[in-house]
């Protein structure tokens, strides 16, 4: 889902975990270290599991 500014958000926990997992797939597929080096790698660990995505989804920030 997106808000009026086209920012993604989720109203359900599972939806947010799915969004983070999909974003991770996109970032990894870019094959460009500058895309994930500074921020993404601090959020999502290498070879993240479903449990990792669920933990990230629990964080309100």
Backbone as CSV, one residue per row, in Angstrom:
resi,resn,N_x,N_y,N_z,CA_x,CA_y,CA_z,C_x,C_y,C_z
1,UNK,0.834,-1.174,0.000,0.000,0.000,0.000,0.885,1.245,0.000
2,UNK,0.405,2.319,-0.547,1.146,3.576,-0.538,0.259,4.681,-0.001
3,UNK,0.891,5.697,0.576,0.144,6.859,1.043,0.066,7.889,-0.078
4,UNK,-0.447,9.074,0.231,-0.638,10.092,-0.811,0.677,10.562,-1.419
5,UNK,1.803,10.364,-0.712,3.122,10.726,-1.229,3.816,9.553,-1.918
6,UNK,3.093,8.462,-2.099,3.600,7.255,-2.754,4.656,6.531,-1.922
7,UNK,4.621,6.715,-0.595,5.505,5.982,0.309,4.823,4.673,0.695
8,UNK,5.580,3.593,0.712,5.013,2.309,1.100,4.743,2.267,2.592
9,UNK,3.650,1.642,2.949,3.371,1.373,4.350,2.514,0.121,4.426
10,UNK,2.457,-0.457,5.568,1.661,-1.667,5.740,0.847,-1.548,7.012
11,UNK,-0.354,-2.055,6.956,-1.209,-2.038,8.141,-1.115,-3.343,8.919
12,UNK,-0.528,-4.355,8.313,-0.384,-5.653,8.964,1.091,-6.014,9.064
13,UNK,1.433,-6.663,10.145,2.810,-7.077,10.408,3.366,-7.934,9.271
14,UNK,2.602,-8.936,8.833,3.087,-9.826,7.765,3.317,-9.080,6.467
15,UNK,2.470,-8.088,6.191,2.654,-7.292,4.973,3.970,-6.527,5.025
16,UNK,4.304,-5.969,6.172,5.552,-5.214,6.299,6.753,-6.146,6.140
17,UNK,6.696,-7.320,6.717,7.783,-8.283,6.557,7.938,-8.659,5.085
18,UNK,6.823,-8.826,4.379,6.872,-9.134,2.946,7.491,-7.990,2.158
19,UNK,7.158,-6.751,2.500,7.706,-5.583,1.807,9.218,-5.509,2.005
20,UNK,9.679,-5.695,3.235,11.119,-5.639,3.511,11.842,-6.762,2.769
21,UNK,11.251,-7.944,2.744,11.867,-9.060,2.037,11.942,-8.774,0.529
22,UNK,10.888,-8.215,-0.037,10.887,-7.875,-1.463,11.911,-6.784,-1.769
23,UNK,12.001,-5.786,-0.889,12.999,-4.726,-1.080,14.401,-5.310,-1.047
24,UNK,14.634,-6.260,-0.154,15.941,-6.889,-0.059,16.284,-7.629,-1.356
25,UNK,15.310,-8.289,-1.936,15.522,-8.986,-3.210,15.935,-7.997,-4.297
26,UNK,15.271,-6.857,-4.331,15.587,-5.835,-5.334,16.993,-5.287,-5.118
27,UNK,17.336,-4.946,-3.879,18.656,-4.376,-3.586,19.754,-5.379,-3.928
28,UNK,19.567,-6.634,-3.548,20.568,-7.654,-3.874,20.693,-7.849,-5.380
29,UNK,19.597,-7.758,-6.096,19.607,-7.950,-7.540,20.271,-6.817,-8.297
30,UNK,20.429,-5.673,-7.655,21.056,-4.537,-8.317,22.538,-4.792,-8.579
31,UNK,23.140,-5.662,-7.788,24.558,-5.992,-7.933,25.422,-4.728,-7.944
32,UNK,25.139,-3.854,-7.006,25.853,-2.580,-6.892,26.062,-2.297,-5.412
33,UNK,27.280,-2.456,-4.943,27.558,-2.280,-3.522,27.177,-0.904,-2.997
34,UNK,27.252,0.109,-3.829,26.895,1.452,-3.359,25.403,1.555,-3.055
35,UNK,24.600,0.659,-3.602,23.154,0.687,-3.345,22.825,0.231,-1.926
36,UNK,23.642,-0.639,-1.369,23.316,-1.161,-0.044,24.409,-0.967,0.999
37,UNK,25.537,-0.436,0.630,26.682,-0.393,1.542,26.420,0.417,2.810
38,UNK,25.913,1.623,2.714,25.833,2.479,3.893,24.590,2.260,4.746
39,UNK,23.435,2.096,4.162,22.214,2.027,4.961,21.569,0.648,4.991
40,UNK,21.439,0.045,3.845,20.694,-1.217,3.790,21.371,-2.309,4.595
41,UNK,22.677,-2.385,4.502,23.399,-3.445,5.200,23.313,-3.283,6.727
42,UNK,23.052,-2.061,7.193,22.853,-1.843,8.632,21.481,-2.338,9.083
43,UNK,20.550,-2.422,8.154,19.186,-2.840,8.471,18.977,-4.334,8.279
44,UNK,19.432,-4.848,7.158,19.195,-6.245,6.792,20.523,-6.994,6.762
45,UNK,20.648,-8.070,7.551,21.906,-8.835,7.538,22.052,-9.637,6.248
46,UNK,23.288,-10.007,5.929,23.529,-10.883,4.779,22.782,-12.192,4.975
47,UNK,22.256,-12.707,3.886,21.528,-13.983,3.904,20.441,-13.993,4.986
48,UNK,19.647,-12.940,5.023,18.586,-12.805,6.024,17.548,-13.916,5.886
49,UNK,17.050,-14.359,7.014,16.003,-15.382,7.045,14.643,-14.699,7.214
50,UNK,13.589,-15.474,7.104,12.240,-14.926,7.308,12.132,-14.326,8.711
51,UNK,12.753,-14.954,9.685,12.726,-14.445,11.051,13.397,-13.070,11.139
52,UNK,14.470,-12.873,10.377,15.133,-11.564,10.343,14.184,-10.498,9.804
53,UNK,13.474,-10.816,8.722,12.539,-9.852,8.149,11.394,-9.542,9.111
54,UNK,10.967,-10.539,9.864,9.906,-10.317,10.848,10.396,-9.423,11.984
55,UNK,11.639,-9.621,12.423,12.214,-8.751,13.459,12.289,-7.307,12.977
56,UNK,12.718,-7.118,11.752,12.816,-5.774,11.171,11.428,-5.152,11.092
57,UNK,10.431,-5.942,10.719,9.059,-5.448,10.586,8.490,-4.986,11.915
58,UNK,8.961,-5.552,13.013,8.474,-5.163,14.344,8.939,-3.779,14.742
59,UNK,10.060,-3.329,14.176,10.634,-2.030,14.508,9.806,-0.932,13.855
60,UNK,9.240,-0.040,14.640,8.373,1.022,14.133,9.114,2.016,13.251
61,UNK,10.414,2.173,13.442,11.179,3.118,12.633,11.582,2.493,11.333
